[in-house]
Amino acid sequence: MRVLTAAVALTAVVSAVVGLTVPATLPADDPLPAVARFGIAVAAFAVAQLARLRFRTATGMVSITWGEAALIVCLYLVPAGWLPAAALLGTGAAWTGMSLLTDRRPVPELVRITGSLTAATALAVVVARALGQPLLAAPTPELALALAAGSLAYLFATAWLGAAILALRLGVPPGPPLLAALRGKLLMFVGNVAVGLLVVALLEIDARWLLLLPPPLWLLQQTYRHRLRADQERRTWRAFAEATAALNQLDERGVATAAAGGALTLFGAELVDVDVARGDDRWWRYRIDGGGQVRDREIERPAEAGTGEHEVVRPLTVGSGTVGALRVRFPRSAPPTARERDAVAAFSDALAAALHDAATHRELRLVTARSSYEAVHDQLTGLLNRAAMLGKGDRALRQLAHDHPVALLLLDINQFKEVNDTLGHAAGDQLLRLTANRLSALVRPGDLLGRLGGDEFALLLTAVPVIGDRAAPAAYALRQAREIAERLAVPTEVAGVRMSIEVAVGVVVADAGTADLTELLRRADIAMYQAKEGGGNVAAYDSSRDAASTDQLALLAELREALATDDQLVLALQPAVDLATGAPTGVEALIRWQHPRRGWLGPSDFIRPVENSEQLGAFTRYVLDKALGVAAEWARAGLDVPISVNLSARSLLDPRLPGEIGDALRRHQLPPHRLVLEITETVVMSELEIIDEVLATLRSMGVQLAVDDFGTGFSSLTFLTRIAVDELKVDRSFVIRMADSPEAAAIVRTTVGLAHELGLRVVAEGVETAEQRTALAELGCTAAQGYHFFKPMPADKIGAVLGSLLDTAQGNVFPLRADGAS
């Protein structure tokens, strides 16, 4: 910058001196003395600069003057050699005066401006003299061409020098400032040339005609001003829209960087700071300079600062909270106008909202990540919990070849209850964490380790060697189990007592495609108890001692007979109630089996074999028909209460299911919205296209969907973005632990908040105490079910209960004023 300033100043001085030494020839009868003509030139150049118009571009301020008009008039009136000196004096005086009164420009900048205008004048003189002799010449097309050419040289010289100065100051290429200057000056340049040629023509005709020029020139000046202001307003609002649209991002850095860059461009600033308030009174600053370089760092809390002459500082607030601050520093030569201060204020409001949204999104991501982590990990040990072990284990089995051997090891700590009773639960927790740490150190890549609950741990081995010997996988698994038992038995200290961790390990080996993880766990559990009964540490699964494997076949045969009768499979109905009014919000249909030989069987006794059998379709249709029949009786009694039916994941693989449900609804004359289908985490974690299609068809029919046990799986949130549902059911495990576990309470709170945000109903399951009911109501939960309200009841009793609930709820609604009251 200093080099350019020195070069321009030297060029200007040399041009002025050399120009004055060139002999000048004036007419002998010239009525004006030479000094007068020189004074006219000085005055013309000064007035041309004083009558300037200014506009701000993305790269700085651009001034538009009457310089070309003054140049043309001076070329006609004054010897060309005198003009650089006249320009030096006139422009220097004009810009010095404006600086003292308004701009307060530094001396080097005044030198640059004056030198640039003088150098441009010298170039224009050379070009005009090369094409003609304009001094007191008669107006001709050739003279007009010479004067216009000189003006064009003056335009390009001043624009190029100004763009070069801005480029060096801001560290940007000179092209954009040059184009902005030429685009802004084009209209006025044409007008300047026309005015200059008109003045020359009038001087030649009769100088008294010049007295008529001030009003038209004033109108022309106002036209220029209006045009520039309109163009600048249009560019400003377009840039404002683009800058605020760029703030629509979800992370703090993206918002702050877009804001800094947008403000730099929008306001033609020298420097922009975006200070962001983070938690714990921490602040982070994003700074962008004229070169577009963004730097960020942590800072101390910024002091309260007001708005200065060249700097605008705006606090960023949303409501009563402060999210940051915006600081925009304008060039000293172009302080902000009142309109620009208003624009900074409007931009600050948009930035505050964007930063607040980004902070909210960040908190939501953290809560979601924490909730997702806690939903699939055991809180005490950090291992996978039972639900995650089942889900990930089944996926791992599906990814292996059908005949690839896998092994499941189920470990149970011996005398764990004695440790709890003797040393306390803290010692028991320490023992569990120690066991988890030692097991984690033994896990190989591809294996899955989880805590199933209590003192039970499961380890799924997927890298079992595949060799010709069929007994090799079992031998490998037993060898691994014994090694783990030995490693765990190394003496350690728990609560100040030295002890060994003795475990019983049940081992089961199977091909990956022959059983799911639930079945493998069942077999491993049998093997583990065989180890305990045998007095050893390790035992392998023995199918001959597994009564369930053959009993399941008999159970399925007996189920076929039960489906053909009407008195074995019965519904147990449990209502959910509104926590505010007590009104019933729905009824869940639970199936029970009144077995003629086995007695009462719950779903856990027969649902799993049914889901893995060919009888699932018939069983699903049977339960739906029973449930819709009960709901139809309610409807005839005037009870408008939906009924919920649990749906198996395998049922959703049948594309005929929506048609069958539609037929059943028509047969019982029930509207589709009276049926709520509860889908489990197994469905939620599936991404099969057929399941999404079946669910979408059911939704289009008007059937409602609910996600059962929400929060226990890690894909719940993803599922909600794929399929629209109507209801979330909070798993009973979180409700039961809510009063004692901040983590469980946080998951319930997050689920309720998510449901409210998405416009969904939320029902808490397993409510057993008044304290749980109160806590759920305080969290905003709308409905709940559980033993605190009603146990599951037969179909012949539920109608009276629902009627009573509806009557009681209606009785709780009071009119705002009595009839006839004023």
C-alpha positions in Angstrom: 0.0 0.0 0.0 2.8 2.4 0.8 4.6 1.6 -2.4 1.4 2.3 -4.4 0.8 5.6 -2.5 4.4 6.7 -3.2 4.2 5.8 -6.8 0.9 7.6 -7.4 2.0 10.7 -5.5 5.3 10.8 -7.5 3.4 10.4 -10.7 1.1 13.2 -9.8 3.8 15.7 -8.8 5.9 14.9 -11.9 2.9 15.3 -14.2 2.0 18.7 -12.6 5.6 20.0 -12.9 6.2 18.7 -16.4 2.8 20.0 -17.5 3.6 23.5 -16.3 6.9 23.6 -18.2 5.2 22.8 -21.5 4.8 26.1 -23.5 1.1 27.2 -23.6 -0.2 29.3 -26.5 -3.2 31.5 -25.8 -4.8 34.0 -28.2 -3.3 37.5 -28.2 -6.7 39.0 -27.6 -7.7 36.6 -24.8 -10.0 38.5 -22.5 -9.0 36.3 -19.5 -5.5 36.4 -18.0 -3.6 33.1 -17.7 -3.9 33.1 -13.9 -7.7 33.4 -14.2 -7.9 30.5 -16.6 -5.7 28.4 -14.3 -7.9 29.4 -11.3 -11.1 28.4 -13.3 -9.5 24.9 -13.8 -8.6 24.6 -10.1 -12.2 25.6 -9.1 -13.8 23.3 -11.6 -11.8 20.3 -10.4 -12.6 21.2 -6.8 -16.4 21.7 -7.4 -16.5 18.4 -9.3 -15.2 16.5 -6.3 -17.4 18.3 -3.8 -20.5 17.4 -5.6 -19.8 13.7 -5.1 -22.2 10.8 -4.7 -21.2 7.8 -2.7 -22.4 4.2 -2.5 -21.2 1.1 -0.7 -20.3 -2.1 -2.4 -19.3 -5.5 -1.1 -15.6 -4.4 -1.3 -15.9 -0.8 0.0 -17.2 2.7 -0.7 -17.2 4.1 -4.2 -17.4 7.8 -4.9 -19.0 9.2 -8.1 -18.1 12.8 -9.0 -18.4 15.3 -11.9 -14.7 14.8 -12.7 -15.2 13.9 -16.4 -17.4 17.0 -17.0 -14.9 19.3 -15.3 -12.1 17.7 -17.4 -13.9 18.4 -20.6 -14.6 22.0 -19.7 -11.0 22.5 -18.6 -9.5 20.9 -21.7 -11.5 23.5 -23.7 -10.7 26.5 -21.5 -7.2 25.9 -20.2 -4.0 24.8 -21.8 -3.7 21.0 -21.4 -0.3 21.2 -19.7 -1.7 23.1 -16.8 -4.5 20.6 -16.0 -2.4 18.1 -13.9 -1.3 21.0 -11.6 -4.9 22.4 -11.5 -6.2 18.9 -10.7 -3.6 18.5 -8.0 -4.6 21.7 -6.3 -8.3 21.5 -6.8 -8.9 17.9 -5.9 -6.4 18.1 -3.0 -8.2 21.1 -1.6 -11.6 19.5 -2.0 -10.8 16.2 -0.4 -8.9 17.9 2.4 -11.9 20.0 3.2 -14.3 17.1 3.1 -11.9 15.1 5.4 -11.8 17.9 7.9 -15.6 18.3 7.9 -16.9 14.7 7.6 -14.7 11.8 6.7 -11.7 12.3 9.0 -9.4 10.5 6.5 -5.8 9.9 7.4 -3.2 11.9 5.4 -1.8 9.0 3.4 -5.3 8.3 2.1 -5.8 11.9 1.1 -2.4 11.7 -0.7 -3.5 8.5 -2.5 -6.8 10.0 -3.7 -5.3 13.3 -4.8 -2.5 11.6 -6.6 -4.8 9.1 -8.3 -7.1 11.9 -9.6 -4.1 14.0 -10.8 -2.4 11.0 -12.5 -5.8 10.1 -14.2 -6.0 13.8 -15.4 -2.5 13.6 -16.9 -3.4 10.4 -18.8 -6.7 12.0 -20.0 -4.7 15.0 -21.2 -2.3 12.8 -23.2 -5.2 10.9 -24.8 -7.2 14.0 -25.7 -4.2 15.9 -27.1 -3.2 12.9 -29.2 -6.6 13.0 -30.9 -7.1 16.8 -31.2 -6.3 20.3 -30.0 -9.3 21.1 -27.7 -8.1 24.5 -26.4 -10.7 27.1 -27.5 -11.4 24.9 -30.6 -14.7 25.1 -32.5 -17.1 22.3 -31.6 -16.8 19.6 -34.1 -17.4 15.8 -34.1 -13.6 15.4 -34.0 -13.3 17.6 -30.9 -16.2 15.7 -29.2 -14.4 12.4 -30.0 -11.1 13.7 -28.5 -12.8 15.0 -25.3 -14.9 11.8 -24.9 -11.7 9.7 -25.3 -9.9 11.7 -22.7 -12.9 11.3 -20.3 -12.9 7.5 -20.9 -9.2 7.3 -20.1 -9.9 9.4 -16.9 -12.7 7.0 -16.0 -10.7 3.8 -16.4 -7.6 5.3 -14.6 -9.6 6.4 -11.6 -11.6 3.2 -11.4 -8.5 1.0 -11.8 -6.5 2.9 -9.2 -9.4 2.8 -6.7 -9.9 -0.9 -7.2 -6.1 -1.6 -6.8 -6.1 0.3 -3.5 -9.2 -1.6 -2.2 -7.7 -4.9 -3.3 -4.5 -4.2 -1.4 -6.3 -3.0 1.7 -8.8 -6.0 1.8 -6.6 -8.7 0.3 -9.0 -9.4 -2.5 -8.6 -9.6 -6.3 -9.0 -6.2 -8.0 -11.5 -7.5 -10.5 -14.7 -7.3 -8.4 -14.0 -3.7 -7.0 -13.2 -2.5 -10.6 -16.4 -4.0 -12.0 -18.5 -2.6 -9.2 -17.0 0.9 -9.7 -17.5 0.9 -13.5 -21.0 -0.4 -13.1 -21.9 2.3 -10.6 -20.2 5.1 -12.6 -21.5 4.2 -16.1 -24.7 6.2 -16.1 -23.1 9.3 -14.5 -20.1 9.0 -16.9 -22.4 9.3 -19.9 -24.1 12.2 -18.2 -20.8 13.9 -17.4 -19.6 13.7 -21.0 -22.9 15.1 -22.2 -22.8 17.9 -19.7 -19.2 18.7 -20.5 -19.8 18.8 -24.3 -22.9 21.0 -23.7 -21.0 23.5 -21.6 -18.3 23.7 -24.4 -21.0 24.3 -27.0 -22.7 27.0 -24.9 -19.3 28.7 -24.3 -18.8 28.8 -28.0 -22.3 30.1 -28.7 -22.8 32.5 -25.8 -21.5 32.1 -22.3 -24.6 33.7 -20.9 -26.5 30.5 -21.7 -24.6 28.9 -18.8 -26.8 30.8 -16.4 -29.6 28.4 -17.3 -27.6 25.2 -16.4 -27.7 25.1 -12.5 -31.4 23.9 -12.2 -31.0 21.1 -14.8 -27.7 20.1 -13.3 -29.3 20.0 -9.8 -32.1 17.8 -11.2 -29.6 15.6 -12.9 -27.7 15.3 -9.6 -30.9 14.2 -7.8 -31.6 11.7 -10.5 -28.2 10.2 -10.1 -28.7 10.1 -6.3 -32.1 8.4 -6.6 -30.8 5.9 -9.1 -27.8 5.0 -7.0 -29.9 4.8 -3.9 -32.4 2.5 -5.6 -29.8 0.3 -7.0 -28.0 0.1 -3.6 -31.3 -0.7 -1.8 -32.0 -3.5 -4.2 -28.5 -5.0 -3.9 -28.6 -4.5 -0.1 -31.9 -6.4 0.4 -30.9 -9.1 -2.0 -27.7 -9.5 -0.1 -29.6 -9.4 3.2 -31.9 -12.2 2.0 -29.0 -14.3 0.9 -27.0 -13.6 4.1 -30.0 -14.5 6.4 -30.8 -17.6 4.4 -27.2 -18.8 4.8 -27.8 -18.7 8.6 -30.2 -21.7 8.2 -27.8 -24.3 9.6 -27.8 -26.7 12.5 -24.4 -26.2 14.0 -22.9 -23.3 15.8 -19.8 -23.0 13.6 -21.8 -23.1 10.4 -24.1 -20.3 11.6 -21.3 -18.1 13.0 -19.1 -18.5 9.9 -22.0 -17.8 7.6 -23.0 -14.7 9.7 -19.4 -13.3 9.7 -19.1 -13.8 6.0 -22.6 -12.5 5.3 -22.0 -9.3 7.4 -18.7 -8.7 5.8 -20.2 -8.7 2.3 -23.5 -7.1 3.3 -22.1 -4.1 5.1 -18.7 -3.7 3.3 -17.1 -4.1 6.7 -13.4 -4.2 7.5 -13.8 -6.6 10.4 -16.7 -8.7 11.8 -16.8 -10.5 15.1 -19.4 -13.1 16.1 -19.2 -13.8 19.8 -21.1 -16.9 20.9 -22.1 -17.5 24.5 -21.7 -21.2 25.6 -22.5 -22.9 28.8 -20.6 -22.2 32.1 -20.0 -18.6 31.1 -17.7 -19.6 28.3 -17.5 -17.5 25.1 -16.2 -18.3 21.6 -15.3 -15.7 19.0 -15.5 -16.1 15.2 -13.7 -13.3 13.4 -13.5 -12.6 9.7 -11.4 -9.8 8.2 -11.5 -8.1 4.8 -9.6 -10.9 3.2 -12.4 -13.4 4.1 -10.2 -15.4 6.6 -12.2 -16.8 9.5 -10.4 -17.5 12.8 -12.1 -18.7 16.0 -10.9 -18.9 19.6 -12.1 -18.9 23.1 -12.3 -15.5 24.7 -13.2 -13.9 28.0 -16.7 -12.6 28.4 -16.8 -9.5 26.3 -17.4 -6.2 28.1 -20.5 -4.3 27.4 -19.8 -2.0 24.5 -21.9 0.7 22.9 -22.1 1.7 19.2 -19.2 3.9 18.0 -18.8 6.2 15.0 -17.2 3.5 12.9 -18.3 0.3 14.8 -21.7 -1.2 15.5 -22.0 -3.7 18.4 -25.3 -5.5 18.9 -26.1 -8.0 21.7 -27.7 -11.2 20.4 -30.6 -12.0 22.6 -33.6 -14.4 22.4 -36.3 -13.6 25.0 -34.4 -12.7 28.1 -31.4 -14.9 27.3 -28.1 -13.7 25.7 -26.7 -16.0 23.0 -23.9 -13.8 21.8 -22.8 -10.5 20.3 -22.2 -9.1 16.8 -19.5 -6.5 16.1 -19.2 -4.9 12.7 -16.4 -2.4 12.0 -16.9 -0.1 9.1 -14.0 1.6 7.2 -13.0 4.9 8.8 -13.6 6.6 5.4 -17.2 5.3 5.3 -18.9 5.3 8.7 -22.3 3.5 8.8 -25.4 5.4 7.9 -28.6 5.2 10.0 -30.1 2.8 7.5 -27.1 0.5 7.7 -27.3 0.6 11.5 -30.9 -0.5 11.2 -29.8 -3.3 8.8 -27.2 -4.5 11.3 -29.9 -4.6 14.0 -32.2 -6.7 11.8 -29.4 -9.0 10.8 -28.5 -9.4 14.5 -32.0 -10.5 15.3 -31.9 -13.2 12.6 -28.4 -14.3 13.8 -29.6 -14.5 17.4 -32.5 -16.8 16.4 -30.2 -19.0 14.2 -27.6 -19.3 17.1 -30.4 -20.2 19.5 -31.8 -22.8 17.1 -28.3 -24.3 16.7 -27.8 -24.4 20.4 -31.2 -26.0 20.9 -30.3 -28.6 18.2 -27.0 -29.3 19.8 -28.7 -29.9 23.2 -31.3 -32.1 21.5 -28.6 -34.1 19.8 -26.8 -34.5 23.2 -30.0 -35.6 25.0 -30.9 -37.9 22.1 -27.4 -39.4 22.0 -27.4 -39.8 25.8 -30.9 -41.3 25.8 -30.0 -43.6 22.9 -26.8 -44.7 24.7 -28.6 -45.3 28.0 -31.4 -47.2 26.2 -28.9 -49.8 24.9 -26.3 -49.8 27.6 -26.4 -51.0 31.2 -26.1 -48.0 33.5 -23.8 -49.7 36.0 -21.3 -51.5 33.7 -21.6 -49.7 30.4 -22.1 -53.0 28.6 -25.0 -53.7 26.3 -28.2 -54.2 28.1 -30.6 -57.1 27.5 -32.7 -55.4 24.7 -29.6 -54.2 22.8 -27.9 -57.7 23.2 -31.0 -59.3 21.7 -31.2 -56.8 18.9 -27.6 -56.7 17.9 -27.2 -60.4 18.5 -30.0 -61.2 16.1 -28.5 -58.9 13.4 -25.1 -60.5 13.9 -26.6 -63.9 13.4 -28.4 -62.8 10.2 -25.1 -61.4 8.8 -23.4 -64.8 9.1 -23.7 -67.7 6.7 -26.6 -70.1 7.7 -24.3 -72.9 8.7 -21.6 -70.8 10.3 -21.1 -72.0 14.0 -21.6 -69.5 16.8 -21.4 -69.9 20.6 -23.2 -68.2 23.4 -21.8 -68.1 26.9 -24.1 -67.2 29.8 -22.3 -66.4 33.0 -23.8 -66.1 36.5 -21.7 -65.0 39.6 -21.9 -67.6 42.4 -22.7 -66.3 45.9 -23.5 -62.8 44.5 -26.5 -62.5 46.8 -24.2 -63.3 49.8 -21.9 -60.5 48.7 -24.8 -58.0 48.6 -26.2 -59.2 51.9 -22.9 -59.2 53.7 -20.9 -56.3 52.3 -23.8 -54.2 51.0 -25.1 -53.2 47.5 -22.2 -50.9 46.9 -19.8 -53.9 47.1 -22.1 -55.8 44.8 -22.0 -53.0 42.3 -18.2 -52.9 42.6 -18.1 -56.7 42.0 -20.3 -56.3 38.9 -18.1 -53.5 37.4 -15.0 -55.5 38.1 -16.5 -58.6 36.3 -17.5 -56.4 33.4 -14.0 -54.9 33.1 -12.4 -58.3 33.1 -14.8 -59.7 30.6 -14.3 -56.7 28.3 -10.6 -57.3 28.3 -11.2 -60.9 27.0 -13.6 -59.9 24.2 -12.4 -60.4 20.6 -13.4 -58.4 17.5 -16.8 -59.4 16.4 -18.0 -60.7 19.8 -20.9 -59.2 21.7 -20.8 -58.8 25.5 -23.7 -57.6 27.6 -25.2 -57.6 31.0 -28.7 -59.2 31.0 -29.6 -58.0 34.5 -28.7 -58.9 38.0 -25.5 -60.9 38.0 -25.9 -62.5 34.6 -23.6 -61.7 31.6 -23.8 -63.0 28.1 -21.0 -63.3 25.5 -21.8 -64.2 21.9 -18.8 -65.6 20.0 -19.1 -65.2 16.3 -15.5 -66.0 15.3 -15.8 -69.8 16.1 -13.3 -71.7 14.0 -14.9 -73.5 11.0 -13.0 -76.8 10.4 -14.1 -80.3 9.3 -14.5 -81.7 12.8 -18.1 -81.2 13.9 -17.1 -81.3 17.5 -14.4 -78.6 17.1 -16.8 -75.6 17.6 -18.1 -77.0 20.9 -14.6 -77.8 22.1 -13.5 -74.3 21.2 -16.4 -72.7 23.1 -15.9 -74.8 26.2 -12.2 -74.0 26.1 -13.0 -70.3 25.9 -15.6 -70.6 28.8 -13.0 -72.3 31.0 -10.4 -69.7 30.3 -12.9 -66.9 31.1 -13.8 -68.7 34.4 -10.1 -69.0 35.3 -9.4 -65.3 34.5 -12.3 -64.1 36.5 -11.3 -66.3 39.5 -8.0 -64.4 40.0 -8.2 -63.0 43.5 -9.2 -59.4 43.9 -10.3 -57.0 46.6 -13.9 -55.9 46.9 -14.9 -53.4 49.7 -11.7 -54.2 51.5 -12.3 -58.0 51.4 -10.1 -60.3 49.2 -12.1 -62.7 47.2 -12.3 -64.7 43.9 -15.1 -64.2 41.4 -16.5 -67.7 40.9 -18.9 -68.0 38.0 -21.1 -70.7 36.4 -21.0 -70.7 32.6 -23.6 -72.2 30.4 -22.4 -72.8 26.8 -24.5 -73.4 23.7 -23.1 -73.9 20.2 -25.4 -73.7 17.1 -25.4 -72.8 13.4 -26.2 -69.1 12.9 -29.3 -69.8 10.9 -30.9 -72.3 13.2 -32.0 -70.1 16.2 -32.3 -66.5 17.2 -30.5 -65.1 20.3 -33.5 -65.5 22.5 -33.5 -69.2 21.9 -29.8 -69.4 22.4 -30.1 -67.6 25.7 -32.8 -70.0 26.8 -30.6 -73.0 26.0 -27.5 -71.3 27.6 -29.6 -70.7 30.7 -30.4 -74.4 30.9 -26.7 -75.2 30.5 -25.8 -72.7 33.2 -28.1 -74.3 35.8 -26.7 -77.7 34.7 -23.3 -76.3 35.7 -24.6 -75.1 39.1 -26.3 -78.4 39.8 -23.2 -80.4 38.7 -20.9 -78.4 41.1 -18.7 -77.2 38.2 -17.9 -73.9 36.5 -18.8 -74.8 32.9 -21.5 -76.9 31.3 -22.6 -77.4 27.6 -26.2 -77.4 26.5 -27.7 -80.9 26.5 -30.9 -81.1 24.4 -31.9 -84.3 26.1 -32.4 -82.4 29.3 -34.4 -79.6 27.6 -38.0 -80.3 28.0 -39.0 -77.1 26.2 -37.6 -78.2 22.9 -40.1 -81.1 22.5 -42.8 -79.4 24.6 -42.9 -76.5 22.1 -44.1 -78.9 19.4 -46.9 -80.1 21.5 -47.8 -76.6 22.5 -48.2 -75.6 18.8 -50.4 -78.6 18.1 -52.6 -77.7 21.1 -52.7 -74.0 19.9 -54.2 -75.2 16.6 -57.0 -76.8 18.6 -57.4 -73.7 20.8 -57.9 -71.5 17.6 -60.8 -73.8 16.6 -62.6 -73.3 19.8 -64.0 -70.2 21.4 -63.3 -70.6 25.1 -59.5 -71.1 25.4 -57.9 -68.0 24.1 -59.5 -65.1 25.9 -58.8 -61.4 26.1 -57.6 -59.6 29.2 -58.3 -55.9 28.7 -56.5 -53.1 30.5 -57.6 -49.4 30.0 -55.3 -46.4 29.8 -56.6 -43.3 31.5 -56.1 -39.6 30.9 -54.0 -38.2 33.8 -55.8 -34.9 33.9 -59.5 -36.0 33.6 -59.5 -39.7 34.4 -61.3 -40.5 31.1 -60.3 -43.7 29.2 -58.0 -42.9 26.3 -57.8 -46.5 25.1 -57.8 -50.2 26.0 -55.0 -52.6 25.4 -56.1 -56.2 24.5 -53.8 -58.8 26.1 -54.3 -62.4 25.1 -54.4 -65.2 27.7 -54.7 -69.0 27.2 -56.9 -71.0 29.5 -55.3 -74.3 28.7 -57.3 -77.3 29.7 -54.2 -79.2 30.9 -51.5 -76.5 31.7 -53.8 -74.0 33.3 -53.6 -70.2 32.7 -50.7 -69.3 30.3 -49.5 -65.8 29.8 -48.1 -64.4 26.5 -44.5 -65.2 27.6 -45.5 -68.9 27.7 -46.6 -69.2 24.1 -46.1 -66.1 22.0 -42.5 -66.8 21.0 -43.3 -70.3 19.6 -46.3 -68.9 17.8 -44.3 -66.1 16.2 -41.8 -68.6 14.8 -44.5 -71.0 13.5 -46.8 -71.1 10.5 -49.8 -70.5 12.8 -48.9 -66.8 13.3 -51.4 -65.6 10.6 -54.3 -67.5 12.0 -53.4 -66.4 15.5 -53.2 -62.8 14.5 -56.6 -62.9 12.8 -58.1 -64.6 15.8 -56.9 -62.0 18.3 -57.9 -59.1 16.0 -61.4 -60.6 15.5 -61.9 -61.0 19.3 -60.7 -57.4 20.0 -62.8 -55.8 17.3 -65.8 -57.8 18.5 -65.4 -56.3 22.0 -64.9 -52.8 20.6 -68.1 -53.2 18.5 -70.0 -54.0 21.7 -68.7 -50.8 23.2 -69.7 -48.8 20.1 -73.2 -50.1 20.3 -73.3 -49.0 24.0 -72.2 -45.5 23.0 -68.6 -45.9 24.2 -66.2 -44.2 21.8 -62.9 -45.8 23.0 -60.2 -47.3 20.7 -58.8 -50.8 21.3 -55.1 -51.6 21.0 -53.7 -54.9 19.7 -50.1 -55.9 19.7 -48.8 -56.9 16.3 -45.8 -59.2 15.6 -43.0 -58.1 13.3 -43.5 -61.2 11.2 -47.2 -60.2 10.6 -46.0 -57.0 8.9 -44.1 -59.1 6.3 -47.5 -60.2 4.9 -48.8 -57.8 2.3 -52.3 -59.2 2.7 -52.5 -58.0 6.3 -54.1 -54.5 5.5 -56.8 -56.1 3.4 -57.6 -58.7 6.1 -57.8 -55.9 8.8 -60.1 -53.8 6.5 -62.4 -56.8 6.1 -62.5 -57.4 9.8 -63.3 -53.7 10.4 -66.2 -53.8 7.9 -67.5 -57.0 9.4 -67.7 -55.5 12.8 -68.9 -52.2 11.5 -66.1 -50.3 13.2 -64.4 -47.1 11.8 -60.6 -47.7 11.3 -59.5 -45.1 13.9 -61.0 -47.3 16.6 -58.2 -49.8 16.1 -54.7 -49.1 17.4 -51.9 -51.5 16.3 -49.0 -51.6 18.7 -45.7 -52.4 17.0 -42.6 -53.5 18.9 -39.0 -52.5 18.9 -38.3 -55.4 16.6 -40.4 -53.6 14.0 -38.8 -50.3 14.7 -35.3 -51.6 14.2 -36.3 -53.3 10.9 -35.7 -51.4 7.7 -37.4 -53.9 5.3 -39.3 -52.1 2.6 -42.3 -54.4 2.8 -42.8 -53.5 6.5 -42.8 -49.8 5.6 -45.3 -50.4 2.8 -47.7 -52.4 5.0 -47.6 -49.8 7.7 -48.1 -47.0 5.2 -51.2 -48.8 3.8 -52.6 -49.2 7.3 -52.1 -45.5 8.0 -53.8 -44.6 4.7 -56.8 -46.7 5.8 -57.1 -44.7 9.0 -55.8 -47.3 11.4 -53.7 -45.8 14.2 -50.2 -46.9 15.0 -48.4 -46.9 18.4 -44.8 -47.8 19.2 -44.7 -50.1 22.2 -41.9 -50.0 24.8 -40.5 -46.8 23.3 -37.0 -45.9 24.4 -35.7 -49.4 24.9 -34.2 -49.6 21.4 -31.7 -47.4 19.6 -33.6 -47.1 16.4 -36.8 -45.5 17.7 -36.0 -42.0 16.6 -34.9 -43.1 13.2 -38.2 -45.0 12.8 -40.3 -41.9 13.6 -38.7 -40.2 10.5 -39.8 -43.1 8.3 -43.3 -43.9 9.5 -45.9 -41.6 10.9 -47.3 -42.9 14.2 -50.0 -41.7 16.6 -48.8 -42.8 20.0 -45.7 -43.6 22.0 -45.8 -46.0 24.9 -43.1 -45.4 27.5 -41.6 -48.7 28.6 -42.5 -49.8 32.2 -38.8 -50.3 33.1 -38.3 -46.5 32.9 -41.5 -45.7 34.7 -40.7 -48.0 37.6 -37.2 -46.6 38.0 -38.2 -43.0 37.4 -38.4 -41.9 41.1 -35.0 -43.3 41.9 -33.1 -42.9 38.7 -32.4 -39.4 37.2 -31.4 -41.2 34.0 -34.8 -43.0 33.7 -36.6 -39.8 34.5 -34.6 -38.0 31.8 -35.6 -40.6 29.3 -39.3 -40.3 30.2 -39.1 -36.5 30.1 -37.4 -36.6 26.7 -40.0 -39.0 25.3 -42.9 -36.9 26.6 -41.2 -33.7 25.1 -40.6 -35.5 21.8 -44.2 -36.7 21.6 -45.5 -33.2 22.3 -43.2 -31.7 19.6 -44.4 -34.3 17.1 -48.1 -34.0 18.1 -48.3 -37.6 19.3 -50.1 -39.1 22.3 -47.9 -40.6 25.0 -48.9 -43.4 27.3 -46.8 -44.5 30.3 -46.9 -48.3 31.0 -46.6 -50.1 34.3 -47.7 -47.3 36.6 -48.0 -48.9 40.0 -48.0 -46.1 42.6 -49.5 -42.7 43.1 -46.1 -41.2 43.3 -45.4 -42.4 39.7 -48.7 -41.0 38.5 -47.9 -37.6 40.1 -44.4 -37.6 38.6 -45.7 -38.4 35.1 -48.3 -35.7 35.3 -45.7 -33.2 36.3 -43.6 -34.2 33.3 -46.5 -33.6 31.0 -47.4 -37.2 30.2 -51.0 -37.3 29.0 -52.1 -40.9 29.8 -51.0 -44.0 31.7 -51.9 -47.6 32.4 -50.9 -50.0 35.1 -52.0 -51.7 38.3 -52.3 -48.4 40.0 -55.4 -47.8 37.8 -56.7 -51.2 36.7 -55.4 -54.7 36.3 -56.2 -56.5 33.1 -59.9 -57.6 33.3 -62.3 -59.9 31.3 -64.3 -58.5 28.4 -67.6 -58.8 30.2 -66.4 -56.3 32.9 -64.6 -53.7 30.9 -67.7 -52.1 29.5 -69.0 -51.1 32.9 -65.6 -49.8 33.9 -65.3 -47.7 30.7 -68.8 -46.2 31.2 -68.0 -45.3 34.8 -64.8 -43.7 33.8 -66.5 -41.6 31.1 -69.3 -40.5 33.5 -66.7 -39.5 36.2 -64.6 -37.6 33.7 -67.6 -35.7 32.4 -68.6 -34.9 35.9 -65.2 -33.3 36.4 -65.9 -30.7 33.7 -67.5 -27.5 35.2 -69.0 -24.6 33.2 -67.3 -21.3 33.4 -70.4 -19.6 34.7 -73.8 -20.7 36.0 -76.8 -20.4 33.7 -78.3 -17.0 34.0 -75.3 -15.5 35.6 -74.3 -12.1 34.4 
